[in-house]
């Protein structure tokens, strides 16, 4: 009895290693052909992995659905981490990928469970079969421009503070303290380690340097952003990013910012920060709201810790 169980476990482990290798190869091909920002990577790869795992983890008479689902989740986590190590992916990519990855796994598991249940009860038409077709079709979002959705975004946040315009502009020329408490989702992303931004004159270029340790202490990426002060008025400041080699440039293009400073009375001023960016990653239903949320939290952080006196 022990020997067949050992053989079954060994065969399953071999299949998992094969899936890790195949997934890594497919992802590498998508990267080489510039499809790594499309839904082929973020929907198509999890879809194929889910099919493979449903084949490996077949339901048994003594196995309930919870146990099978837990086994599939564990195997899918092993596959994701294994392929990430092979491809030298960083922890930020892994964390951002996990929700959509496990969502596709869950959807396919539910599809398989419903399909098996309906097949055991009747021989009528099973419309649930259309679900994997829809997922497969959605995996081609972003492959060509015609299969893409809106990519230009604009996030705006406002705040009323007790300071006048001169105080606010003076604050913007002061050294920026980087050791600040941040929202949990911002804490996932590395902060810049050096910011050269102590002037507020139109035409000046500010440099923001990033160091990203993909594996926490090693696999390091160095990069920077160059921010031009495009326009400075009494109540308006506009900037634009002229260069970006930071890790953030893999996910989106930051176009620039606008700061509107509107005095309310002698003691209070309303500051409005607007950030414009271009979304790279697909699908839009996942990365659209996710990036908008992260950029929105970044705008709030900048208002609270950088712009506000």
C-alpha positions, 0 to 999 in steps of 0.5 A, a space after each residue: 500500500 505504501 509503495 503505490 502511494 510513494 510512486 503516486 507522490 513521486 509521479 506528481 512531483 515530477 509532473 509539477 517540476 515539468 509544469 514549472 519548466 514549461 511555465 518558465 519557458 512560456 513566460 520567457 518566450 512571452 518576454 522575448 516577444 514583448 507579450 509579457 505585459 499582455 493578458 497572455 502572461 497574467 491570464 493565459 499562463 494561470 489558465 494553463 497551470 490550472 488545467 494542468 493541476 486539475 489533471 494532476 489532482 483528480 478527485 477521489 471517492 474519499 477526497 472532499 472538495 476542500 482537500 482537493 482545493 488546498 492541494 491545488 493551491 499548494 501546488 500552484 504556489 510551488 509552481 509560481 515560486 519555482 518559475 519566479 526563481 528560474 526567471 529571477 523575478 522580484 518580490 514586488 512582481 510576485 506579490 502583484 501577480 498572486 491575486 490574479 493568479 489565484 483568482 484564475 486558479 479558483 475560477 477554474 476549480 469551481 468550473 471543474 467542480 460544477 461541470 463534474 456535478 452537472 455531469 453526474 446529475 444529468 446529460 443535458 446541455 452544460 453551459 458552464 463549458 463556455 467559461 474556459 472559452 471566455 477566459 481563454 479569449 480574455 487572455 489575448 487582451 493587449 496582444 494587439 492595439 485592437 484588443 486593448 482598452 484605455 491606457 491613459 489615466 489621471 489620479 487627483 487628490 486634494 487637501 486643505 492645510 493651514 499655510 499660505 502659498 509661500 510656505 508651501 513653495 518653500 516646503 517643496 525646496 526642502 530636503 525630503 525625509 524618506 523614512 516615513 510611515 506609508 500605507 501598507 500597499 506602498 510599503 511593498 514598493 522600495 522607496 528612493 534612497 536619494 532625491 535631488 530636488 531642492 529647487 523650484 525653477 522652471 527648466 530644472 531637472 530633479 533626479 530620484 534614485 531607486 535601488 530595488 533588491 528583487 530578492 530582499 538583499 540581492 538581485 539588485 536593480 539600480 535606476 532613476 527618474 528624471 523630473 523636469 520642472 516645466 512650469 512654475 506660477 503663483 498658484 500652479 506647478 507642472 512637472 514632467 518625467 523626461 527619463 525613467 529607468 527605475 523598476 516602476 517603468 516596467 509597470 507604467 509610464 509616469 507622464 508628470 504631475 500638476 499641483 494647484 494651490 488655491 488660497 481659501 482665506 488668510 489661514 487656509 490653502 487648498 492643494 490639489 495634486 494630479 498625477 498622469 500616467 500610462 498603464 502597461 499591464 493587462 488585463 484592464 479589469 485587474 491592473 486598471 483599478 490596482 494601479 489607480 489605487 496605488 497611484 492614488 495612495 502615492 498622491 496622498 503620501 506626497 500631499 501629506 509628507 512632501 508637499 504639506 508643510 
